[in-house]
Amino acid sequence: NAFVIDAGHGGYDFGITYGNESEKDICLNLAKDLGAVLSKKGRKIFYTHKVDQFVSIEDRIHLVNQKKPDIFISLHLSGTPNFVLYTPKFEEQEPEEITEYYSLSSRQRKYVSKSKAFSEFIGRSIKEEFESEVIYREMPLPLLNSTGSPCVLIELPSPKFVTYDAQMTEKFVNAIINGFINPDHGTKP
């Protein structure tokens, strides 16, 4: 299985900041740790960036569509104490916008149900690992709607509520990996 892991923000785009912590740094560290563990388990890993640099949404989309991974995961922080999982959503378009819109979004349309399934697996696993609620949202985000692979954008709790130390990182990485390797856990027969 191939993964593309995207750390949200980067370079001059800090994302959410709290004290001296920034979303771009926390997400980059989590992305690299997640990738390292998956790679030890024999998965092929690509990153949208491995160092602190700005990468445009277009470039991120281009990379995902070039690599065609089994799953694309984008990591972000929320401003809340919650985990929020986003999957693609397609709005009904005005007729004149359809052709332009459809050429981009048609890539993702055939993966929407897979994206939702992955989101549920990961969500169950996060809920189990952290004993916390998980919020699911469908949003027409260009980063998700324009990628031709199953995808999920994960927002982790704000550093205002959670300390992103080695223990937290390990729990998060475990939750994601369990969501893939063990998709049926947490479901009662």
N, C-alpha and C positions, 0 to 999 in steps of 0.2 A: 504493500500500500504506500502511496506517496501522499505526503502532506505539504501544503503550503501554509506556513505560519506567518501571520502578519502582526507585528507589534504596532499598535496605534500610535499615530503622531511621530515625532522625531525631528531632529535639527532645531530650527527656530520655532517649530510648532510644539509647545510643551504639553498641550492637552490640559487636563485638570491638574492644578497644583495645590498642595496642602503643606504648609510649613516649608521645609526644604525638599519635599518629595514631589516628583512630577510623574504624570501619567506616562510620558514617553520613556522614562528610565525604568519604572516598575514593569511596564509591558515588555520592554526589550529584554529585561532579565528573565521574566517569566517565559517569553517566547524561546529564548535560548535554552533554558532549563528543560522546557517541554520537548523541544527538538532533540536535545541530547539524550533524554530518556527514550524517546520514540526510536531514535536512531540505533540505540543499543538493542532495542527489540526488533531490529531488522527492517524498520520502516525507512523509506527514502524521504528526506526532509529538504525543503527549500524554504528560504526566508525572503520576505519582501525587502528586508535589510537586516544586516547583522551588526551594524555599528550605528551610532546615533547620528542619523542623517534624515533630511526631509525627503520623502518620496511622495509624489503626487498620487491622487486617487487613480488617475488614468494609468500611471506606471504600475500601480499595484494590480489593477484589473488586467493589464497587458501581461504581466508576469504569470498570473494565475491561468490565464487562457493559453499561454504558451506551454506551461508545465502540465496542464490538465490533471490536477491531482485527484485522488479519491475523495479528499476533503480539504476545504479551505477554511482555516480558522483565523479570525481576526480578533485580537485582544485589546480591550479598552477598560477604562475605569468608569464607574458611574459616580454620580454625586451623592449617592445614597448608601445605606448599609446593605443593599440587596445585590444579589446576582441577577442580571437581566440577560436573557438570551434572545437575540434577534434573528429572524429568518426572513427571506425575501417576501415581498408582497407586490402584487401587480394591481395598480389602480386601473379602472376603466378610463381609456383615453378619449379625448376629443378626436373626431375622425381625421382631421388634417395632421394630427401628431402621430397617428398610428404607425405609418411606415417607418419614420425615423426611430420611433420608440421601439417598435417591434424588432427591428434588426439587431438592436442591442439585447433586448430582454429575451428574445427567443432562445438565446443560449441557456439562460437559467431556467426557463419555464419547464423544461423536461426534468429538471433536478429538484423542483420545489418540494415534492413529497419526500425525497431522500434528505433534503436539507432539514425538513421538519422532523423526520425520524431521528437524525443525528442530534438535533437540538433536544429532543426528548430524552435520548439516551444520556447525553451529557448532563442535562438538567437533573435527571433522577440520581445520577452519580454524585453531582455536587450537593444535592439535597441530603443524601446519605452521609457523605464525607463531612459536611460542615453543619449538618443538622439545622439548615436554614432554608427559608422559603426561596423559591426560584420564580422569577417573573418571566413570562414568555411574551414576546411582542413580534408582530409581523410588520415590517416597515419597508417601503419602497426605497431602500438605500442604494445609491448607484453602485457602491462597492459590492453589494450582494447581488443586486438584480442583473448586473452586467457580466457576471462570471459564469463560465460554462462548466461548473463543477458543483457538487453538493457543498453548501457553505453554512457557516454559523458565525455570528459576531457575538462574542461574550463580553459583557461588561461586568467587571469585578467590583466588589464594594470599595468605596472611597477610602483612602489611607487615613481619613478622619476617624473611621470606625475599625479599621483592621491594620495590623502591623505586618508589612510585607517582609518578614524575615525568612530564614531558611525553612522553618517549620511550616509557615503558611505556604511558601512556594511548593514544598514537597506535597502538602495536602492537595493543593490545586492541581499539580501535575498528575497525582494519583487519580483524582476525580476525573480528569479529562481522559486519561488512559483507560480507566475502568469503564467509562462510557463507551469506548470503542471495543475493548477486548471482551467485555462482559455485558453486552447490551441488555440482557434480560434481568440483570440483578434488580432487586428492589420491587419486582412485580410479583404479586402474590398469585398463585395459580387459581 
